[in-house]
Amino acid sequence: MNRNDLKPLKPEPPHKPRAQAHGGELFQILQWVFVAIAAITAITSQGNEMQIYSAIGILFIALWCAAVFQIIRAITGSRS
């Protein structure tokens, strides 16, 4: 085998993004679901203090989901 018989290495094709969610998307979806629930709770509260506090609590859950999503995205290296 001489040098001319060897074929040049082809560059590796870019990896296509996976179709299925890697877990982070679930938390992003949950984040927006909780934001929507909090908004509906706040809008329908009509001055009821407990419902306003509930809406604030739900927003904190949404923030937690956003943080978990960012952590998962950082660990998996996803740039989407």
Gaussian input, Z-matrix of N, CA and C with variables (Angstrom, degrees):
# hf/3-21g

backbone

0 1
 N
 C     1     B1
 C     2     B2     1     A1
 N     3     B3     2     A2     1     D1
 C     4     B4     3     A3     2     D2
 C     5     B5     4     A4     3     D3
 N     6     B6     5     A5     4     D4
 C     7     B7     6     A6     5     D5
 C     8     B8     7     A7     6     D6
 N     9     B9     8     A8     7     D7
 C    10    B10     9     A9     8     D8
 C    11    B11    10    A10     9     D9
 N    12    B12    11    A11    10    D10
 C    13    B13    12    A12    11    D11
 C    14    B14    13    A13    12    D12
 N    15    B15    14    A14    13    D13
 C    16    B16    15    A15    14    D14
 C    17    B17    16    A16    15    D15
 N    18    B18    17    A17    16    D16
 C    19    B19    18    A18    17    D17
 C    20    B20    19    A19    18    D18
 N    21    B21    20    A20    19    D19
 C    22    B22    21    A21    20    D20
 C    23    B23    22    A22    21    D21
 N    24    B24    23    A23    22    D22
 C    25    B25    24    A24    23    D23
 C    26    B26    25    A25    24    D24
 N    27    B27    26    A26    25    D25
 C    28    B28    27    A27    26    D26
 C    29    B29    28    A28    27    D27
 N    30    B30    29    A29    28    D28
 C    31    B31    30    A30    29    D29
 C    32    B32    31    A31    30    D30
 N    33    B33    32    A32    31    D31
 C    34    B34    33    A33    32    D32
 C    35    B35    34    A34    33    D33
 N    36    B36    35    A35    34    D34
 C    37    B37    36    A36    35    D35
 C    38    B38    37    A37    36    D36
 N    39    B39    38    A38    37    D37
 C    40    B40    39    A39    38    D38
 C    41    B41    40    A40    39    D39
 N    42    B42    41    A41    40    D40
 C    43    B43    42    A42    41    D41
 C    44    B44    43    A43    42    D42
 N    45    B45    44    A44    43    D43
 C    46    B46    45    A45    44    D44
 C    47    B47    46    A46    45    D45
 N    48    B48    47    A47    46    D46
 C    49    B49    48    A48    47    D47
 C    50    B50    49    A49    48    D48
 N    51    B51    50    A50    49    D49
 C    52    B52    51    A51    50    D50
 C    53    B53    52    A52    51    D51
 N    54    B54    53    A53    52    D52
 C    55    B55    54    A54    53    D53
 C    56    B56    55    A55    54    D54
 N    57    B57    56    A56    55    D55
 C    58    B58    57    A57    56    D56
 C    59    B59    58    A58    57    D57
 N    60    B60    59    A59    58    D58
 C    61    B61    60    A60    59    D59
 C    62    B62    61    A61    60    D60
 N    63    B63    62    A62    61    D61
 C    64    B64    63    A63    62    D62
 C    65    B65    64    A64    63    D63
 N    66    B66    65    A65    64    D64
 C    67    B67    66    A66    65    D65
 C    68    B68    67    A67    66    D66
 N    69    B69    68    A68    67    D67
 C    70    B70    69    A69    68    D68
 C    71    B71    70    A70    69    D69
 N    72    B72    71    A71    70    D70
 C    73    B73    72    A72    71    D71
 C    74    B74    73    A73    72    D72
 N    75    B75    74    A74    73    D73
 C    76    B76    75    A75    74    D74
 C    77    B77    76    A76    75    D75
 N    78    B78    77    A77    76    D76
 C    79    B79    78    A78    77    D77
 C    80    B80    79    A79    78    D78
 N    81    B81    80    A80    79    D79
 C    82    B82    81    A81    80    D80
 C    83    B83    82    A82    81    D81
 N    84    B84    83    A83    82    D82
 C    85    B85    84    A84    83    D83
 C    86    B86    85    A85    84    D84
 N    87    B87    86    A86    85    D85
 C    88    B88    87    A87    86    D86
 C    89    B89    88    A88    87    D87
 N    90    B90    89    A89    88    D88
 C    91    B91    90    A90    89    D89
 C    92    B92    91    A91    90    D90
 N    93    B93    92    A92    91    D91
 C    94    B94    93    A93    92    D92
 C    95    B95    94    A94    93    D93
 N    96    B96    95    A95    94    D94
 C    97    B97    96    A96    95    D95
 C    98    B98    97    A97    96    D96
 N    99    B99    98    A98    97    D97
 C   100   B100    99    A99    98    D98
 C   101   B101   100   A100    99    D99
 N   102   B102   101   A101   100   D100
 C   103   B103   102   A102   101   D101
 C   104   B104   103   A103   102   D102
 N   105   B105   104   A104   103   D103
 C   106   B106   105   A105   104   D104
 C   107   B107   106   A106   105   D105
 N   108   B108   107   A107   106   D106
 C   109   B109   108   A108   107   D107
 C   110   B110   109   A109   108   D108
 N   111   B111   110   A110   109   D109
 C   112   B112   111   A111   110   D110
 C   113   B113   112   A112   111   D111
 N   114   B114   113   A113   112   D112
 C   115   B115   114   A114   113   D113
 C   116   B116   115   A115   114   D114
 N   117   B117   116   A116   115   D115
 C   118   B118   117   A117   116   D116
 C   119   B119   118   A118   117   D117
 N   120   B120   119   A119   118   D118
 C   121   B121   120   A120   119   D119
 C   122   B122   121   A121   120   D120
 N   123   B123   122   A122   121   D121
 C   124   B124   123   A123   122   D122
 C   125   B125   124   A124   123   D123
 N   126   B126   125   A125   124   D124
 C   127   B127   126   A126   125   D125
 C   128   B128   127   A127   126   D126
 N   129   B129   128   A128   127   D127
 C   130   B130   129   A129   128   D128
 C   131   B131   130   A130   129   D129
 N   132   B132   131   A131   130   D130
 C   133   B133   132   A132   131   D131
 C   134   B134   133   A133   132   D132
 N   135   B135   134   A134   133   D133
 C   136   B136   135   A135   134   D134
 C   137   B137   136   A136   135   D135
 N   138   B138   137   A137   136   D136
 C   139   B139   138   A138   137   D137
 C   140   B140   139   A139   138   D138
 N   141   B141   140   A140   139   D139
 C   142   B142   141   A141   140   D140
 C   143   B143   142   A142   141   D141
 N   144   B144   143   A143   142   D142
 C   145   B145   144   A144   143   D143
 C   146   B146   145   A145   144   D144
 N   147   B147   146   A146   145   D145
 C   148   B148   147   A147   146   D146
 C   149   B149   148   A148   147   D147
 N   150   B150   149   A149   148   D148
 C   151   B151   150   A150   149   D149
 C   152   B152   151   A151   150   D150
 N   153   B153   152   A152   151   D151
 C   154   B154   153   A153   152   D152
 C   155   B155   154   A154   153   D153
 N   156   B156   155   A155   154   D154
 C   157   B157   156   A156   155   D155
 C   158   B158   157   A157   156   D156
 N   159   B159   158   A158   157   D157
 C   160   B160   159   A159   158   D158
 C   161   B161   160   A160   159   D159
 N   162   B162   161   A161   160   D160
 C   163   B163   162   A162   161   D161
 C   164   B164   163   A163   162   D162
 N   165   B165   164   A164   163   D163
 C   166   B166   165   A165   164   D164
 C   167   B167   166   A166   165   D165
 N   168   B168   167   A167   166   D166
 C   169   B169   168   A168   167   D167
 C   170   B170   169   A169   168   D168
 N   171   B171   170   A170   169   D169
 C   172   B172   171   A171   170   D170
 C   173   B173   172   A172   171   D171
 N   174   B174   173   A173   172   D172
 C   175   B175   174   A174   173   D173
 C   176   B176   175   A175   174   D174
 N   177   B177   176   A176   175   D175
 C   178   B178   177   A177   176   D176
 C   179   B179   178   A178   177   D177
 N   180   B180   179   A179   178   D178
 C   181   B181   180   A180   179   D179
 C   182   B182   181   A181   180   D180
 N   183   B183   182   A182   181   D181
 C   184   B184   183   A183   182   D182
 C   185   B185   184   A184   183   D183
 N   186   B186   185   A185   184   D184
 C   187   B187   186   A186   185   D185
 C   188   B188   187   A187   186   D186
 N   189   B189   188   A188   187   D187
 C   190   B190   189   A189   188   D188
 C   191   B191   190   A190   189   D189
 N   192   B192   191   A191   190   D190
 C   193   B193   192   A192   191   D191
 C   194   B194   193   A193   192   D192
 N   195   B195   194   A194   193   D193
 C   196   B196   195   A195   194   D194
 C   197   B197   196   A196   195   D195
 N   198   B198   197   A197   196   D196
 C   199   B199   198   A198   197   D197
 C   200   B200   199   A199   198   D198
 N   201   B201   200   A200   199   D199
 C   202   B202   201   A201   200   D200
 C   203   B203   202   A202   201   D201
 N   204   B204   203   A203   202   D202
 C   205   B205   204   A204   203   D203
 C   206   B206   205   A205   204   D204
 N   207   B207   206   A206   205   D205
 C   208   B208   207   A207   206   D206
 C   209   B209   208   A208   207   D207
 N   210   B210   209   A209   208   D208
 C   211   B211   210   A210   209   D209
 C   212   B212   211   A211   210   D210
 N   213   B213   212   A212   211   D211
 C   214   B214   213   A213   212   D212
 C   215   B215   214   A214   213   D213
 N   216   B216   215   A215   214   D214
 C   217   B217   216   A216   215   D215
 C   218   B218   217   A217   216   D216
 N   219   B219   218   A218   217   D217
 C   220   B220   219   A219   218   D218
 C   221   B221   220   A220   219   D219
 N   222   B222   221   A221   220   D220
 C   223   B223   222   A222   221   D221
 C   224   B224   223   A223   222   D222
 N   225   B225   224   A224   223   D223
 C   226   B226   225   A225   224   D224
 C   227   B227   226   A226   225   D225
 N   228   B228   227   A227   226   D226
 C   229   B229   228   A228   227   D227
 C   230   B230   229   A229   228   D228
 N   231   B231   230   A230   229   D229
 C   232   B232   231   A231   230   D230
 C   233   B233   232   A232   231   D231
 N   234   B234   233   A233   232   D232
 C   235   B235   234   A234   233   D233
 C   236   B236   235   A235   234   D234
 N   237   B237   236   A236   235   D235
 C   238   B238   237   A237   236   D236
 C   239   B239   238   A238   237   D237

   B1=1.4460
   B2=1.5345
   B3=1.2929
   B4=1.4656
   B5=1.5270
   B6=1.2799
   B7=1.4751
   B8=1.5211
   B9=1.2991
   B10=1.4658
   B11=1.5284
   B12=1.3294
   B13=1.4642
   B14=1.5310
   B15=1.3116
   B16=1.4662
   B17=1.5273
   B18=1.3085
   B19=1.4643
   B20=1.5287
   B21=1.3319
   B22=1.4685
   B23=1.5321
   B24=1.3052
   B25=1.4658
   B26=1.5214
   B27=1.3150
   B28=1.4657
   B29=1.5245
   B30=1.3234
   B31=1.4697
   B32=1.5225
   B33=1.3074
   B34=1.4548
   B35=1.5306
   B36=1.3357
   B37=1.4685
   B38=1.5267
   B39=1.3279
   B40=1.4701
   B41=1.5255
   B42=1.3059
   B43=1.4634
   B44=1.5195
   B45=1.3153
   B46=1.4644
   B47=1.5292
   B48=1.3220
   B49=1.4726
   B50=1.5227
   B51=1.2977
   B52=1.4629
   B53=1.5248
   B54=1.3096
   B55=1.4607
   B56=1.5275
   B57=1.3334
   B58=1.4618
   B59=1.5241
   B60=1.3043
   B61=1.4646
   B62=1.5196
   B63=1.3276
   B64=1.4612
   B65=1.5202
   B66=1.3018
   B67=1.4556
   B68=1.5154
   B69=1.3091
   B70=1.4562
   B71=1.5154
   B72=1.3329
   B73=1.4634
   B74=1.5214
   B75=1.3314
   B76=1.4616
   B77=1.5223
   B78=1.3398
   B79=1.4599
   B80=1.5243
   B81=1.3382
   B82=1.4620
   B83=1.5283
   B84=1.3187
   B85=1.4681
   B86=1.5282
   B87=1.3482
   B88=1.4661
   B89=1.5212
   B90=1.3364
   B91=1.4662
   B92=1.5198
   B93=1.3343
   B94=1.4650
   B95=1.5231
   B96=1.3384
   B97=1.4660
   B98=1.5270
   B99=1.3443
   B100=1.4658
   B101=1.5248
   B102=1.3374
   B103=1.4698
   B104=1.5294
   B105=1.3241
   B106=1.4669
   B107=1.5274
   B108=1.3396
   B109=1.4697
   B110=1.5299
   B111=1.3431
   B112=1.4664
   B113=1.5222
   B114=1.3290
   B115=1.4655
   B116=1.5237
   B117=1.3212
   B118=1.4703
   B119=1.5290
   B120=1.3417
   B121=1.4706
   B122=1.5203
   B123=1.3356
   B124=1.4692
   B125=1.5255
   B126=1.3317
   B127=1.4701
   B128=1.5292
   B129=1.3308
   B130=1.4672
   B131=1.5222
   B132=1.3490
   B133=1.4691
   B134=1.5243
   B135=1.3338
   B136=1.4663
   B137=1.5290
   B138=1.3346
   B139=1.4568
   B140=1.5162
   B141=1.3315
   B142=1.4617
   B143=1.5313
   B144=1.3458
   B145=1.4606
   B146=1.5276
   B147=1.3251
   B148=1.4658
   B149=1.5287
   B150=1.3240
   B151=1.4621
   B152=1.5258
   B153=1.3232
   B154=1.4659
   B155=1.5263
   B156=1.3521
   B157=1.4675
   B158=1.5276
   B159=1.3228
   B160=1.4661
   B161=1.5240
   B162=1.3314
   B163=1.4654
   B164=1.5246
   B165=1.3384
   B166=1.4707
   B167=1.5272
   B168=1.3287
   B169=1.4674
   B170=1.5177
   B171=1.3270
   B172=1.4678
   B173=1.5226
   B174=1.3389
   B175=1.4688
   B176=1.5279
   B177=1.3408
   B178=1.4659
   B179=1.5257
   B180=1.3300
   B181=1.4666
   B182=1.5283
   B183=1.3325
   B184=1.4682
   B185=1.5257
   B186=1.3330
   B187=1.4665
   B188=1.5217
   B189=1.3297
   B190=1.4593
   B191=1.5313
   B192=1.3354
   B193=1.4732
   B194=1.5274
   B195=1.3311
   B196=1.4658
   B197=1.5226
   B198=1.3306
   B199=1.4667
   B200=1.5219
   B201=1.3259
   B202=1.4669
   B203=1.5254
   B204=1.3339
   B205=1.4682
   B206=1.5228
   B207=1.3354
   B208=1.4701
   B209=1.5254
   B210=1.3300
   B211=1.4674
   B212=1.5196
   B213=1.3314
   B214=1.4670
   B215=1.5195
   B216=1.3309
   B217=1.4654
   B218=1.5242
   B219=1.3260
   B220=1.4642
   B221=1.5263
   B222=1.3339
   B223=1.4652
   B224=1.5228
   B225=1.3303
   B226=1.4655
   B227=1.5155
   B228=1.3221
   B229=1.4626
   B230=1.5080
   B231=1.3242
   B232=1.4652
   B233=1.5182
   B234=1.3104
   B235=1.4648
   B236=1.5220
   B237=1.3189
   B238=1.4682
   B239=1.5004
   A1=108.91
   A2=115.65
   A3=117.18
   A4=109.77
   A5=115.48
   A6=121.19
   A7=113.16
   A8=117.66
   A9=120.81
   A10=112.46
   A11=117.54
   A12=120.73
   A13=112.51
   A14=116.34
   A15=119.89
   A16=110.12
   A17=115.17
   A18=119.94
   A19=108.56
   A20=116.56
   A21=117.70
   A22=110.04
   A23=115.63
   A24=120.21
   A25=109.88
   A26=114.76
   A27=119.36
   A28=108.44
   A29=116.55
   A30=117.39
   A31=110.05
   A32=115.03
   A33=120.13
   A34=109.78
   A35=117.92
   A36=118.84
   A37=110.02
   A38=116.83
   A39=118.54
   A40=110.57
   A41=115.50
   A42=119.81
   A43=109.62
   A44=114.26
   A45=119.08
   A46=108.62
   A47=116.89
   A48=118.07
   A49=110.35
   A50=115.09
   A51=119.74
   A52=110.57
   A53=114.86
   A54=119.66
   A55=111.26
   A56=116.26
   A57=117.95
   A58=111.37
   A59=114.93
   A60=120.30
   A61=109.79
   A62=116.77
   A63=119.89
   A64=111.97
   A65=118.50
   A66=121.35
   A67=112.18
   A68=117.07
   A69=120.49
   A70=112.38
   A71=116.03
   A72=119.72
   A73=111.12
   A74=116.29
   A75=120.05
   A76=110.19
   A77=116.57
   A78=119.86
   A79=111.17
   A80=117.17
   A81=119.27
   A82=110.08
   A83=116.32
   A84=120.41
   A85=109.57
   A86=116.24
   A87=120.12
   A88=111.39
   A89=115.77
   A90=120.24
   A91=110.11
   A92=116.68
   A93=119.73
   A94=111.99
   A95=116.97
   A96=119.90
   A97=109.92
   A98=116.39
   A99=119.86
   A100=111.85
   A101=117.23
   A102=119.93
   A103=109.54
   A104=116.79
   A105=120.59
   A106=110.80
   A107=116.88
   A108=120.43
   A109=110.24
   A110=116.20
   A111=120.10
   A112=110.82
   A113=116.49
   A114=120.02
   A115=110.73
   A116=116.76
   A117=120.53
   A118=110.17
   A119=116.26
   A120=120.47
   A121=110.95
   A122=116.74
   A123=120.40
   A124=111.38
   A125=116.70
   A126=120.46
   A127=110.74
   A128=116.35
   A129=119.87
   A130=112.98
   A131=117.93
   A132=120.42
   A133=112.63
   A134=118.55
   A135=124.23
   A136=111.50
   A137=115.86
   A138=120.15
   A139=114.83
   A140=117.94
   A141=121.22
   A142=108.72
   A143=115.53
   A144=120.28
   A145=112.72
   A146=116.92
   A147=119.79
   A148=111.06
   A149=116.98
   A150=119.22
   A151=111.20
   A152=116.90
   A153=119.79
   A154=109.58
   A155=116.24
   A156=119.39
   A157=111.06
   A158=116.40
   A159=120.31
   A160=110.42
   A161=116.47
   A162=120.56
   A163=110.55
   A164=116.56
   A165=119.86
   A166=109.97
   A167=117.04
   A168=120.91
   A169=111.96
   A170=116.57
   A171=120.75
   A172=110.23
   A173=117.36
   A174=120.25
   A175=111.16
   A176=117.06
   A177=119.50
   A178=110.92
   A179=117.18
   A180=120.24
   A181=109.41
   A182=116.86
   A183=120.59
   A184=110.79
   A185=117.25
   A186=120.81
   A187=111.12
   A188=116.41
   A189=121.03
   A190=110.14
   A191=116.71
   A192=120.89
   A193=110.39
   A194=116.63
   A195=120.33
   A196=110.55
   A197=116.84
   A198=120.58
   A199=110.96
   A200=117.11
   A201=120.78
   A202=109.86
   A203=116.87
   A204=120.42
   A205=110.65
   A206=117.18
   A207=120.86
   A208=111.07
   A209=116.91
   A210=120.60
   A211=110.35
   A212=117.19
   A213=120.52
   A214=109.92
   A215=116.88
   A216=120.59
   A217=110.84
   A218=117.05
   A219=120.54
   A220=111.01
   A221=116.67
   A222=120.18
   A223=110.66
   A224=117.17
   A225=120.28
   A226=112.33
   A227=117.37
   A228=120.44
   A229=113.55
   A230=117.33
   A231=120.99
   A232=109.97
   A233=116.60
   A234=121.41
   A235=111.87
   A236=117.06
   A237=119.46
   A238=111.60
   D1=118.59
   D2=177.03
   D3=-104.24
   D4=178.12
   D5=-173.89
   D6=-63.89
   D7=-30.79
   D8=-176.94
   D9=-73.53
   D10=-18.43
   D11=179.82
   D12=-77.69
   D13=-21.91
   D14=-177.13
   D15=-77.84
   D16=132.03
   D17=177.60
   D18=-84.93
   D19=144.58
   D20=176.97
   D21=-66.58
   D22=145.29
   D23=179.58
   D24=-69.56
   D25=133.87
   D26=177.48
   D27=-82.72
   D28=142.10
   D29=176.61
   D30=-65.45
   D31=145.79
   D32=-179.03
   D33=-67.65
   D34=134.50
   D35=179.35
   D36=-66.64
   D37=149.35
   D38=179.27
   D39=-63.30
   D40=142.94
   D41=-178.51
   D42=-73.23
   D43=133.33
   D44=178.12
   D45=-81.32
   D46=144.28
   D47=178.33
   D48=-64.41
   D49=143.77
   D50=-179.55
   D51=-71.07
   D52=146.84
   D53=-178.42
   D54=-74.93
   D55=-33.82
   D56=-176.62
   D57=-86.59
   D58=153.91
   D59=-179.48
   D60=-70.74
   D61=145.00
   D62=179.41
   D63=-97.04
   D64=16.74
   D65=177.35
   D66=105.12
   D67=-37.78
   D68=-179.27
   D69=-67.45
   D70=-36.59
   D71=-179.11
   D72=-62.60
   D73=-33.40
   D74=178.98
   D75=-59.48
   D76=-43.62
   D77=-179.88
   D78=-69.78
   D79=-31.31
   D80=177.22
   D81=-68.06
   D82=-40.86
   D83=177.73
   D84=-64.73
   D85=-44.65
   D86=178.55
   D87=-60.22
   D88=-37.88
   D89=178.91
   D90=-56.47
   D91=-49.41
   D92=-177.45
   D93=-70.55
   D94=-31.38
   D95=175.71
   D96=-63.60
   D97=-45.66
   D98=179.74
   D99=-66.97
   D100=-36.11
   D101=176.62
   D102=-62.57
   D103=-42.48
   D104=179.27
   D105=-64.79
   D106=-43.30
   D107=178.93
   D108=-62.38
   D109=-42.65
   D110=179.67
   D111=-63.41
   D112=-40.54
   D113=179.57
   D114=-64.48
   D115=-44.14
   D116=179.33
   D117=-63.71
   D118=-42.41
   D119=179.15
   D120=-61.95
   D121=-43.85
   D122=-179.07
   D123=-67.42
   D124=-39.51
   D125=-178.50
   D126=-67.17
   D127=-39.56
   D128=-176.21
   D129=-89.28
   D130=3.26
   D131=-174.95
   D132=-68.49
   D133=-31.05
   D134=179.77
   D135=51.32
   D136=42.88
   D137=176.77
   D138=83.90
   D139=-0.36
   D140=178.45
   D141=-71.03
   D142=117.30
   D143=-174.33
   D144=-60.81
   D145=-41.80
   D146=-176.79
   D147=-63.83
   D148=-38.28
   D149=179.26
   D150=-68.69
   D151=-34.46
   D152=177.59
   D153=-66.25
   D154=-43.05
   D155=176.80
   D156=-63.33
   D157=-37.09
   D158=176.93
   D159=-62.27
   D160=-42.45
   D161=179.47
   D162=-62.47
   D163=-40.56
   D164=178.25
   D165=-64.91
   D166=-42.00
   D167=177.57
   D168=-61.64
   D169=-41.49
   D170=178.60
   D171=-64.69
   D172=-36.94
   D173=176.75
   D174=-64.17
   D175=-36.07
   D176=176.31
   D177=-65.29
   D178=-36.85
   D179=175.78
   D180=-63.63
   D181=-40.86
   D182=177.89
   D183=-62.67
   D184=-40.56
   D185=176.87
   D186=-62.65
   D187=-39.81
   D188=178.18
   D189=-62.67
   D190=-43.22
   D191=177.90
   D192=-61.01
   D193=-40.97
   D194=178.96
   D195=-63.82
   D196=-40.27
   D197=179.36
   D198=-65.56
   D199=-43.38
   D200=178.76
   D201=-62.94
   D202=-40.76
   D203=177.92
   D204=-59.39
   D205=-44.74
   D206=-179.66
   D207=-64.21
   D208=-39.36
   D209=179.26
   D210=-65.33
   D211=-46.00
   D212=179.53
   D213=-62.80
   D214=-41.23
   D215=179.64
   D216=-64.09
   D217=-37.94
   D218=179.07
   D219=-68.70
   D220=-39.15
   D221=-178.94
   D222=-69.13
   D223=-44.35
   D224=-176.96
   D225=-79.33
   D226=-14.72
   D227=179.01
   D228=76.15
   D229=16.75
   D230=-179.75
   D231=-72.76
   D232=136.85
   D233=-179.60
   D234=-110.23
   D235=11.72
   D236=-176.49
   D237=-77.33

